[in-house]
Structure formats: C-alpha cells, structure tokens
Amino acid sequence: PAGAALALLFQLERRKLDADLAAARAAAVDTVAPLLRRLRTEADALEARAQDAAVAALELENERDALVARAAEVQREAGEVERGRARLSQRAAQLAAMATDLT
C-alpha cells in the first residue's frame, strides 16, 4: 500500500511537472511569436529595400554606360571638328598665299 501511494504521488508530481512545462511552453510561444512576426516583417522590409537598391544600382550602371558612350561620341565629334578646323586653317593659308600672289 505504501508503495502504491508513493507511485501515485510520483505520478501526480509528474503530471504537475508536465502541466507546468506545457504552461511554460505556451507562455514562451505567446512571448516569442510576436517577436518572430516583427522580425519577419522587418526582414521582409529589408529584403524589399535591398531589391530596390539593386534596381537603383542597375539603373545607375545603365546611366553610367550611356554617359560613357556619349562621352566617346563627343570625343569623336571633337576630333572631327578639330580636323575640320585644321583643313579650314590650311585652306585659309592657301587663299592668303594666292591673294599675296595676286597683288
């Protein structure tokens, strides 16, 4: 009889500990779940910002490439203008020499 009572006492204590553990787990879930939701929301916002930054970086890279191409085009045009100026200068010298010959 004493052994059965002791076994029953241990069984009741075990059930009490199981109930306390279940309550502690429930409290932990109630405490942690909102934190996890907030962290998930923040992570989603950071991911969206990272995607926006990646798009902006790609746009800037495209703009840079367009500016580099335009700079090369302007440089070619400047070379053409310089060659045209040199031809005009040479032609002006030729005309000046002809004018001198005529006088």
Backbone as XML, in Angstrom:
<?xml version="1.0"?>
<chain id="A" units="angstrom">
  <residue number="1" name="PRO">
    <atom name="N" x="0.809" y="-1.200" z="0.000"/>
    <atom name="CA" x="0.000" y="0.000" z="0.000"/>
    <atom name="C" x="0.857" y="1.271" z="0.000"/>
  </residue>
  <residue number="2" name="ALA">
    <atom name="N" x="1.899" y="1.292" z="0.798"/>
    <atom name="CA" x="2.738" y="2.487" z="0.843"/>
    <atom name="C" x="3.427" y="2.675" z="-0.497"/>
  </residue>
  <residue number="3" name="GLY">
    <atom name="N" x="3.842" y="1.588" z="-1.134"/>
    <atom name="CA" x="4.487" y="1.664" z="-2.447"/>
    <atom name="C" x="3.526" y="2.196" z="-3.498"/>
  </residue>
  <residue number="4" name="ALA">
    <atom name="N" x="2.263" y="1.746" z="-3.433"/>
    <atom name="CA" x="1.262" y="2.221" z="-4.391"/>
    <atom name="C" x="0.988" y="3.701" z="-4.173"/>
  </residue>
  <residue number="5" name="ALA">
    <atom name="N" x="0.950" y="4.126" z="-2.914"/>
    <atom name="CA" x="0.715" y="5.530" z="-2.605"/>
    <atom name="C" x="1.893" y="6.370" z="-3.096"/>
  </residue>
  <residue number="6" name="LEU">
    <atom name="N" x="3.100" y="5.851" z="-2.906"/>
    <atom name="CA" x="4.292" y="6.552" z="-3.355"/>
    <atom name="C" x="4.305" y="6.657" z="-4.889"/>
  </residue>
  <residue number="7" name="ALA">
    <atom name="N" x="3.933" y="5.578" z="-5.546"/>
    <atom name="CA" x="3.869" y="5.577" z="-7.008"/>
    <atom name="C" x="2.829" y="6.591" z="-7.493"/>
  </residue>
  <residue number="8" name="LEU">
    <atom name="N" x="1.671" y="6.628" z="-6.815"/>
    <atom name="CA" x="0.628" y="7.583" z="-7.174"/>
    <atom name="C" x="1.128" y="9.014" z="-6.957"/>
  </residue>
  <residue number="9" name="LEU">
    <atom name="N" x="1.848" y="9.237" z="-5.871"/>
    <atom name="CA" x="2.403" y="10.558" z="-5.575"/>
    <atom name="C" x="3.386" y="10.992" z="-6.675"/>
  </residue>
  <residue number="10" name="PHE">
    <atom name="N" x="4.252" y="10.060" z="-7.080"/>
    <atom name="CA" x="5.195" y="10.362" z="-8.153"/>
    <atom name="C" x="4.465" y="10.641" z="-9.469"/>
  </residue>
  <residue number="11" name="GLN">
    <atom name="N" x="3.414" y="9.870" z="-9.717"/>
    <atom name="CA" x="2.633" y="10.063" z="-10.940"/>
    <atom name="C" x="1.953" y="11.441" z="-10.948"/>
  </residue>
  <residue number="12" name="LEU">
    <atom name="N" x="1.404" y="11.829" z="-9.796"/>
    <atom name="CA" x="0.773" y="13.142" z="-9.697"/>
    <atom name="C" x="1.810" y="14.261" z="-9.861"/>
  </residue>
  <residue number="13" name="GLU">
    <atom name="N" x="2.963" y="14.080" z="-9.256"/>
    <atom name="CA" x="4.032" y="15.073" z="-9.371"/>
    <atom name="C" x="4.492" y="15.189" z="-10.823"/>
  </residue>
  <residue number="14" name="ARG">
    <atom name="N" x="4.583" y="14.043" z="-11.492"/>
    <atom name="CA" x="4.979" y="14.025" z="-12.908"/>
    <atom name="C" x="3.945" y="14.786" z="-13.754"/>
  </residue>
  <residue number="15" name="ARG">
    <atom name="N" x="2.671" y="14.552" z="-13.509"/>
    <atom name="CA" x="1.609" y="15.241" z="-14.256"/>
    <atom name="C" x="1.657" y="16.745" z="-13.987"/>
  </residue>
  <residue number="16" name="LYS">
    <atom name="N" x="1.948" y="17.096" z="-12.728"/>
    <atom name="CA" x="2.057" y="18.520" z="-12.386"/>
    <atom name="C" x="3.228" y="19.157" z="-13.130"/>
  </residue>
  <residue number="17" name="LEU">
    <atom name="N" x="4.353" y="18.465" z="-13.170"/>
    <atom name="CA" x="5.516" y="18.974" z="-13.896"/>
    <atom name="C" x="5.228" y="19.077" z="-15.400"/>
  </residue>
  <residue number="18" name="ASP">
    <atom name="N" x="4.522" y="18.078" z="-15.943"/>
    <atom name="CA" x="4.149" y="18.121" z="-17.354"/>
    <atom name="C" x="3.244" y="19.319" z="-17.631"/>
  </residue>
  <residue number="19" name="ALA">
    <atom name="N" x="2.293" y="19.575" z="-16.735"/>
    <atom name="CA" x="1.385" y="20.708" z="-16.892"/>
    <atom name="C" x="2.156" y="22.024" z="-16.788"/>
  </residue>
  <residue number="20" name="ASP">
    <atom name="N" x="3.091" y="22.109" z="-15.828"/>
    <atom name="CA" x="3.915" y="23.312" z="-15.696"/>
    <atom name="C" x="4.769" y="23.545" z="-16.954"/>
  </residue>
  <residue number="21" name="LEU">
    <atom name="N" x="5.303" y="22.448" z="-17.492"/>
    <atom name="CA" x="6.110" y="22.550" z="-18.700"/>
    <atom name="C" x="5.255" y="23.014" z="-19.882"/>
  </residue>
  <residue number="22" name="ALA">
    <atom name="N" x="4.067" y="22.460" z="-20.010"/>
    <atom name="CA" x="3.160" y="22.877" z="-21.087"/>
    <atom name="C" x="2.790" y="24.347" z="-20.937"/>
  </residue>
  <residue number="23" name="ALA">
    <atom name="N" x="2.544" y="24.803" z="-19.721"/>
    <atom name="CA" x="2.209" y="26.203" z="-19.482"/>
    <atom name="C" x="3.398" y="27.100" z="-19.822"/>
  </residue>
  <residue number="24" name="ALA">
    <atom name="N" x="4.601" y="26.662" z="-19.457"/>
    <atom name="CA" x="5.807" y="27.440" z="-19.759"/>
    <atom name="C" x="6.018" y="27.535" z="-21.271"/>
  </residue>
  <residue number="25" name="ARG">
    <atom name="N" x="5.768" y="26.417" z="-21.962"/>
    <atom name="CA" x="5.903" y="26.429" z="-23.425"/>
    <atom name="C" x="4.887" y="27.378" z="-24.050"/>
  </residue>
  <residue number="26" name="ALA">
    <atom name="N" x="3.663" y="27.330" z="-23.573"/>
    <atom name="CA" x="2.621" y="28.214" z="-24.097"/>
    <atom name="C" x="2.984" y="29.680" z="-23.844"/>
  </residue>
  <residue number="27" name="ALA">
    <atom name="N" x="3.502" y="29.970" z="-22.656"/>
    <atom name="CA" x="3.906" y="31.342" z="-22.342"/>
    <atom name="C" x="5.065" y="31.774" z="-23.245"/>
  </residue>
  <residue number="28" name="ALA">
    <atom name="N" x="5.994" y="30.858" z="-23.485"/>
    <atom name="CA" x="7.127" y="31.181" z="-24.354"/>
    <atom name="C" x="6.650" y="31.460" z="-25.774"/>
  </residue>
  <residue number="29" name="VAL">
    <atom name="N" x="5.701" y="30.647" z="-26.250"/>
    <atom name="CA" x="5.164" y="30.864" z="-27.591"/>
    <atom name="C" x="4.454" y="32.207" z="-27.650"/>
  </residue>
  <residue number="30" name="ASP">
    <atom name="N" x="3.672" y="32.513" z="-26.628"/>
    <atom name="CA" x="2.964" y="33.799" z="-26.599"/>
    <atom name="C" x="3.936" y="34.973" z="-26.578"/>
  </residue>
  <residue number="31" name="THR">
    <atom name="N" x="5.084" y="34.779" z="-25.944"/>
    <atom name="CA" x="6.082" y="35.841" z="-25.857"/>
    <atom name="C" x="6.901" y="35.940" z="-27.142"/>
  </residue>
  <residue number="32" name="VAL">
    <atom name="N" x="7.279" y="34.803" z="-27.681"/>
    <atom name="CA" x="8.195" y="34.775" z="-28.813"/>
    <atom name="C" x="7.473" y="34.995" z="-30.145"/>
  </residue>
  <residue number="33" name="ALA">
    <atom name="N" x="6.258" y="34.529" z="-30.274"/>
    <atom name="CA" x="5.550" y="34.632" z="-31.554"/>
    <atom name="C" x="5.450" y="36.072" z="-32.065"/>
  </residue>
  <residue number="34" name="PRO">
    <atom name="N" x="5.061" y="37.043" z="-31.233"/>
    <atom name="CA" x="5.019" y="38.428" z="-31.743"/>
    <atom name="C" x="6.403" y="38.933" z="-32.156"/>
  </residue>
  <residue number="35" name="LEU">
    <atom name="N" x="7.419" y="38.527" z="-31.412"/>
    <atom name="CA" x="8.785" y="38.933" z="-31.773"/>
    <atom name="C" x="9.177" y="38.337" z="-33.118"/>
  </residue>
  <residue number="36" name="LEU">
    <atom name="N" x="8.836" y="37.075" z="-33.309"/>
    <atom name="CA" x="9.150" y="36.437" z="-34.583"/>
    <atom name="C" x="8.393" y="37.090" z="-35.733"/>
  </residue>
  <residue number="37" name="ARG">
    <atom name="N" x="7.138" y="37.452" z="-35.500"/>
    <atom name="CA" x="6.369" y="38.127" z="-36.548"/>
    <atom name="C" x="6.995" y="39.484" z="-36.878"/>
  </residue>
  <residue number="38" name="ARG">
    <atom name="N" x="7.384" y="40.218" z="-35.844"/>
    <atom name="CA" x="8.009" y="41.521" z="-36.065"/>
    <atom name="C" x="9.332" y="41.366" z="-36.819"/>
  </residue>
  <residue number="39" name="LEU">
    <atom name="N" x="10.120" y="40.368" z="-36.429"/>
    <atom name="CA" x="11.386" y="40.130" z="-37.124"/>
    <atom name="C" x="11.146" y="39.748" z="-38.583"/>
  </residue>
  <residue number="40" name="ARG">
    <atom name="N" x="10.119" y="38.958" z="-38.846"/>
    <atom name="CA" x="9.789" y="38.564" z="-40.210"/>
    <atom name="C" x="9.380" y="39.799" z="-41.023"/>
  </residue>
  <residue number="41" name="THR">
    <atom name="N" x="8.587" y="40.664" z="-40.406"/>
    <atom name="CA" x="8.158" y="41.894" z="-41.083"/>
    <atom name="C" x="9.366" y="42.772" z="-41.406"/>
  </residue>
  <residue number="42" name="GLU">
    <atom name="N" x="10.258" y="42.906" z="-40.433"/>
    <atom name="CA" x="11.464" y="43.704" z="-40.656"/>
    <atom name="C" x="12.350" y="43.074" z="-41.729"/>
  </residue>
  <residue number="43" name="ALA">
    <atom name="N" x="12.463" y="41.749" z="-41.706"/>
    <atom name="CA" x="13.265" y="41.059" z="-42.721"/>
    <atom name="C" x="12.656" y="41.267" z="-44.108"/>
  </residue>
  <residue number="44" name="ASP">
    <atom name="N" x="11.340" y="41.194" z="-44.202"/>
    <atom name="CA" x="10.677" y="41.430" z="-45.490"/>
    <atom name="C" x="10.925" y="42.854" z="-45.971"/>
  </residue>
  <residue number="45" name="ALA">
    <atom name="N" x="10.849" y="43.818" z="-45.047"/>
    <atom name="CA" x="11.089" y="45.218" z="-45.414"/>
    <atom name="C" x="12.539" y="45.405" z="-45.878"/>
  </residue>
  <residue number="46" name="LEU">
    <atom name="N" x="13.473" y="44.781" z="-45.179"/>
    <atom name="CA" x="14.882" y="44.886" z="-45.580"/>
    <atom name="C" x="15.117" y="44.234" z="-46.943"/>
  </residue>
  <residue number="47" name="GLU">
    <atom name="N" x="14.459" y="43.117" z="-47.172"/>
    <atom name="CA" x="14.594" y="42.458" z="-48.469"/>
    <atom name="C" x="14.043" y="43.345" z="-49.585"/>
  </residue>
  <residue number="48" name="ALA">
    <atom name="N" x="12.914" y="43.995" z="-49.326"/>
    <atom name="CA" x="12.336" y="44.907" z="-50.327"/>
    <atom name="C" x="13.286" y="46.072" z="-50.580"/>
  </residue>
  <residue number="49" name="ARG">
    <atom name="N" x="13.871" y="46.613" z="-49.512"/>
    <atom name="CA" x="14.827" y="47.713" z="-49.679"/>
    <atom name="C" x="16.058" y="47.256" z="-50.455"/>
  </residue>
  <residue number="50" name="ALA">
    <atom name="N" x="16.506" y="46.042" z="-50.190"/>
    <atom name="CA" x="17.669" y="45.508" z="-50.909"/>
    <atom name="C" x="17.345" y="45.348" z="-52.392"/>
  </residue>
  <residue number="51" name="GLN">
    <atom name="N" x="16.138" y="44.885" z="-52.693"/>
    <atom name="CA" x="15.741" y="44.750" z="-54.095"/>
    <atom name="C" x="15.657" y="46.119" z="-54.762"/>
  </residue>
  <residue number="52" name="ASP">
    <atom name="N" x="15.096" y="47.099" z="-54.049"/>
    <atom name="CA" x="15.024" y="48.462" z="-54.584"/>
    <atom name="C" x="16.427" y="49.007" z="-54.843"/>
  </residue>
  <residue number="53" name="ALA">
    <atom name="N" x="17.334" y="48.748" z="-53.908"/>
    <atom name="CA" x="18.717" y="49.214" z="-54.064"/>
    <atom name="C" x="19.384" y="48.535" z="-55.255"/>
  </residue>
  <residue number="54" name="ALA">
    <atom name="N" x="19.101" y="47.255" z="-55.456"/>
    <atom name="CA" x="19.678" y="46.541" z="-56.597"/>
    <atom name="C" x="19.156" y="47.123" z="-57.907"/>
  </residue>
  <residue number="55" name="VAL">
    <atom name="N" x="17.863" y="47.431" z="-57.958"/>
    <atom name="CA" x="17.287" y="48.040" z="-59.160"/>
    <atom name="C" x="17.912" y="49.409" z="-59.400"/>
  </residue>
  <residue number="56" name="ALA">
    <atom name="N" x="18.039" y="50.200" z="-58.337"/>
    <atom name="CA" x="18.643" y="51.530" z="-58.469"/>
    <atom name="C" x="20.094" y="51.419" z="-58.936"/>
  </residue>
  <residue number="57" name="ALA">
    <atom name="N" x="20.821" y="50.452" z="-58.408"/>
    <atom name="CA" x="22.216" y="50.257" z="-58.818"/>
    <atom name="C" x="22.291" y="49.882" z="-60.292"/>
  </residue>
  <residue number="58" name="LEU">
    <atom name="N" x="21.381" y="49.038" z="-60.740"/>
    <atom name="CA" x="21.357" y="48.661" z="-62.155"/>
    <atom name="C" x="21.029" y="49.866" z="-63.030"/>
  </residue>
  <residue number="59" name="GLU">
    <atom name="N" x="20.074" y="50.674" z="-62.587"/>
    <atom name="CA" x="19.730" y="51.889" z="-63.340"/>
    <atom name="C" x="20.924" y="52.842" z="-63.413"/>
  </residue>
  <residue number="60" name="LEU">
    <atom name="N" x="21.624" y="52.994" z="-62.295"/>
    <atom name="CA" x="22.808" y="53.868" z="-62.281"/>
    <atom name="C" x="23.899" y="53.321" z="-63.199"/>
  </residue>
  <residue number="61" name="GLU">
    <atom name="N" x="24.059" y="52.013" z="-63.205"/>
    <atom name="CA" x="25.058" y="51.405" z="-64.078"/>
    <atom name="C" x="24.694" y="51.643" z="-65.544"/>
  </residue>
  <residue number="62" name="ASN">
    <atom name="N" x="23.413" y="51.509" z="-65.861"/>
    <atom name="CA" x="22.972" y="51.773" z="-67.229"/>
    <atom name="C" x="23.198" y="53.233" z="-67.605"/>
  </residue>
  <residue number="63" name="GLU">
    <atom name="N" x="22.892" y="54.147" z="-66.684"/>
    <atom name="CA" x="23.137" y="55.572" z="-66.932"/>
    <atom name="C" x="24.622" y="55.847" z="-67.138"/>
  </residue>
  <residue number="64" name="ARG">
    <atom name="N" x="25.453" y="55.209" z="-66.299"/>
    <atom name="CA" x="26.901" y="55.380" z="-66.438"/>
    <atom name="C" x="27.365" y="54.884" z="-67.800"/>
  </residue>
  <residue number="65" name="ASP">
    <atom name="N" x="26.881" y="53.720" z="-68.219"/>
    <atom name="CA" x="27.264" y="53.190" z="-69.524"/>
    <atom name="C" x="26.836" y="54.135" z="-70.644"/>
  </residue>
  <residue number="66" name="ALA">
    <atom name="N" x="25.622" y="54.700" z="-70.514"/>
    <atom name="CA" x="25.140" y="55.644" z="-71.527"/>
    <atom name="C" x="26.017" y="56.901" z="-71.545"/>
  </residue>
  <residue number="67" name="LEU">
    <atom name="N" x="26.423" y="57.384" z="-70.367"/>
    <atom name="CA" x="27.286" y="58.569" z="-70.300"/>
    <atom name="C" x="28.665" y="58.283" z="-70.884"/>
  </residue>
  <residue number="68" name="VAL">
    <atom name="N" x="29.188" y="57.099" z="-70.622"/>
    <atom name="CA" x="30.493" y="56.731" z="-71.187"/>
    <atom name="C" x="30.397" y="56.677" z="-72.707"/>
  </residue>
  <residue number="69" name="ALA">
    <atom name="N" x="29.300" y="56.089" z="-73.213"/>
    <atom name="CA" x="29.109" y="56.026" z="-74.668"/>
    <atom name="C" x="28.975" y="57.430" z="-75.250"/>
  </residue>
  <residue number="70" name="ARG">
    <atom name="N" x="28.227" y="58.286" z="-74.579"/>
    <atom name="CA" x="28.045" y="59.668" z="-75.059"/>
    <atom name="C" x="29.368" y="60.427" z="-75.016"/>
  </residue>
  <residue number="71" name="ALA">
    <atom name="N" x="30.160" y="60.204" z="-73.971"/>
    <atom name="CA" x="31.464" y="60.868" z="-73.879"/>
    <atom name="C" x="32.360" y="60.433" z="-75.031"/>
  </residue>
  <residue number="72" name="ALA">
    <atom name="N" x="32.328" y="59.154" z="-75.383"/>
    <atom name="CA" x="33.130" y="58.671" z="-76.508"/>
    <atom name="C" x="32.646" y="59.316" z="-77.810"/>
  </residue>
  <residue number="73" name="GLU">
    <atom name="N" x="31.324" y="59.438" z="-77.949"/>
    <atom name="CA" x="30.755" y="60.071" z="-79.138"/>
    <atom name="C" x="31.176" y="61.544" z="-79.229"/>
  </residue>
  <residue number="74" name="VAL">
    <atom name="N" x="31.109" y="62.244" z="-78.106"/>
    <atom name="CA" x="31.511" y="63.658" z="-78.079"/>
    <atom name="C" x="32.994" y="63.783" z="-78.407"/>
  </residue>
  <residue number="75" name="GLN">
    <atom name="N" x="33.779" y="62.850" z="-77.902"/>
    <atom name="CA" x="35.213" y="62.883" z="-78.175"/>
    <atom name="C" x="35.471" y="62.671" z="-79.673"/>
  </residue>
  <residue number="76" name="ARG">
    <atom name="N" x="34.724" y="61.747" z="-80.294"/>
    <atom name="CA" x="34.876" y="61.545" z="-81.745"/>
    <atom name="C" x="34.469" y="62.807" z="-82.506"/>
  </residue>
  <residue number="77" name="GLU">
    <atom name="N" x="33.362" y="63.407" z="-82.089"/>
    <atom name="CA" x="32.902" y="64.641" z="-82.739"/>
    <atom name="C" x="33.929" y="65.754" z="-82.572"/>
  </residue>
  <residue number="78" name="ALA">
    <atom name="N" x="34.533" y="65.843" z="-81.414"/>
    <atom name="CA" x="35.556" y="66.871" z="-81.183"/>
    <atom name="C" x="36.746" y="66.640" z="-82.111"/>
  </residue>
  <residue number="79" name="GLY">
    <atom name="N" x="37.098" y="65.379" z="-82.323"/>
    <atom name="CA" x="38.184" y="65.064" z="-83.257"/>
    <atom name="C" x="37.832" y="65.492" z="-84.672"/>
  </residue>
  <residue number="80" name="GLU">
    <atom name="N" x="36.581" y="65.239" z="-85.065"/>
    <atom name="CA" x="36.132" y="65.655" z="-86.395"/>
    <atom name="C" x="36.171" y="67.176" z="-86.527"/>
  </residue>
  <residue number="81" name="VAL">
    <atom name="N" x="35.715" y="67.881" z="-85.504"/>
    <atom name="CA" x="35.735" y="69.341" z="-85.521"/>
    <atom name="C" x="37.176" y="69.846" z="-85.625"/>
  </residue>
  <residue number="82" name="GLU">
    <atom name="N" x="38.071" y="69.219" z="-84.873"/>
    <atom name="CA" x="39.472" y="69.639" z="-84.898"/>
    <atom name="C" x="40.077" y="69.417" z="-86.290"/>
  </residue>
  <residue number="83" name="ARG">
    <atom name="N" x="39.755" y="68.266" z="-86.897"/>
    <atom name="CA" x="40.262" y="68.006" z="-88.247"/>
    <atom name="C" x="39.668" y="69.023" z="-89.242"/>
  </residue>
  <residue number="84" name="GLY">
    <atom name="N" x="38.396" y="69.354" z="-89.094"/>
    <atom name="CA" x="37.768" y="70.357" z="-89.961"/>
    <atom name="C" x="38.397" y="71.724" z="-89.785"/>
  </residue>
  <residue number="85" name="ARG">
    <atom name="N" x="38.687" y="72.076" z="-88.536"/>
    <atom name="CA" x="39.337" y="73.359" z="-88.267"/>
    <atom name="C" x="40.718" y="73.400" z="-88.899"/>
  </residue>
  <residue number="86" name="ALA">
    <atom name="N" x="41.430" y="72.284" z="-88.810"/>
    <atom name="CA" x="42.778" y="72.246" z="-89.408"/>
    <atom name="C" x="42.685" y="72.392" z="-90.926"/>
  </residue>
  <residue number="87" name="ARG">
    <atom name="N" x="41.699" y="71.740" z="-91.544"/>
    <atom name="CA" x="41.534" y="71.872" z="-93.000"/>
    <atom name="C" x="41.194" y="73.321" z="-93.378"/>
  </residue>
  <residue number="88" name="LEU">
    <atom name="N" x="40.279" y="73.944" z="-92.601"/>
    <atom name="CA" x="39.914" y="75.339" z="-92.880"/>
    <atom name="C" x="41.114" y="76.265" z="-92.702"/>
  </residue>
  <residue number="89" name="SER">
    <atom name="N" x="41.907" y="76.012" z="-91.698"/>
    <atom name="CA" x="43.091" y="76.835" z="-91.455"/>
    <atom name="C" x="44.076" y="76.686" z="-92.607"/>
  </residue>
  <residue number="90" name="GLN">
    <atom name="N" x="44.243" y="75.444" z="-93.054"/>
    <atom name="CA" x="45.145" y="75.196" z="-94.183"/>
    <atom name="C" x="44.616" y="75.882" z="-95.444"/>
  </residue>
  <residue number="91" name="ARG">
    <atom name="N" x="43.320" y="75.790" z="-95.663"/>
    <atom name="CA" x="42.705" y="76.424" z="-96.842"/>
    <atom name="C" x="42.839" y="77.954" z="-96.759"/>
  </residue>
  <residue number="92" name="ALA">
    <atom name="N" x="42.659" y="78.505" z="-95.566"/>
    <atom name="CA" x="42.813" y="79.951" z="-95.384"/>
    <atom name="C" x="44.238" y="80.374" z="-95.704"/>
  </residue>
  <residue number="93" name="ALA">
    <atom name="N" x="45.211" y="79.558" z="-95.300"/>
    <atom name="CA" x="46.613" y="79.882" z="-95.599"/>
    <atom name="C" x="46.849" y="79.834" z="-97.106"/>
  </residue>
  <residue number="94" name="GLN">
    <atom name="N" x="46.234" y="78.832" z="-97.762"/>
    <atom name="CA" x="46.378" y="78.738" z="-99.215"/>
    <atom name="C" x="45.765" y="79.976" z="-99.900"/>
  </residue>
  <residue number="95" name="LEU">
    <atom name="N" x="44.581" y="80.383" z="-99.436"/>
    <atom name="CA" x="43.936" y="81.562" z="-100.027"/>
    <atom name="C" x="44.740" y="82.831" z="-99.769"/>
  </residue>
  <residue number="96" name="ALA">
    <atom name="N" x="45.314" y="82.899" z="-98.587"/>
    <atom name="CA" x="46.139" y="84.082" z="-98.272"/>
    <atom name="C" x="47.357" y="84.122" z="-99.198"/>
  </residue>
  <residue number="97" name="ALA">
    <atom name="N" x="47.942" y="82.954" z="-99.454"/>
    <atom name="CA" x="49.101" y="82.898" z="-100.344"/>
    <atom name="C" x="48.697" y="83.286" z="-101.758"/>
  </residue>
  <residue number="98" name="MET">
    <atom name="N" x="47.499" y="82.816" z="-102.172"/>
    <atom name="CA" x="47.010" y="83.181" z="-103.507"/>
    <atom name="C" x="46.746" y="84.674" z="-103.591"/>
  </residue>
  <residue number="99" name="ALA">
    <atom name="N" x="46.209" y="85.253" z="-102.540"/>
    <atom name="CA" x="45.928" y="86.685" z="-102.522"/>
    <atom name="C" x="47.225" y="87.467" z="-102.605"/>
  </residue>
  <residue number="100" name="THR">
    <atom name="N" x="48.237" y="86.963" z="-101.937"/>
    <atom name="CA" x="49.535" y="87.637" z="-101.974"/>
    <atom name="C" x="50.109" y="87.560" z="-103.378"/>
  </residue>
  <residue number="101" name="ASP">
    <atom name="N" x="49.953" y="86.429" z="-104.049"/>
    <atom name="CA" x="50.437" y="86.270" z="-105.395"/>
    <atom name="C" x="49.710" y="87.207" z="-106.380"/>
  </residue>
  <residue number="102" name="LEU">
    <atom name="N" x="48.458" y="87.490" z="-106.115"/>
    <atom name="CA" x="47.664" y="88.331" z="-106.999"/>
    <atom name="C" x="48.036" y="89.798" z="-106.848"/>
  </residue>
  <residue number="103" name="THR">
    <atom name="N" x="48.567" y="90.164" z="-105.728"/>
    <atom name="CA" x="48.877" y="91.579" z="-105.544"/>
    <atom name="C" x="50.255" y="91.960" z="-105.986"/>
  </residue>
</chain>
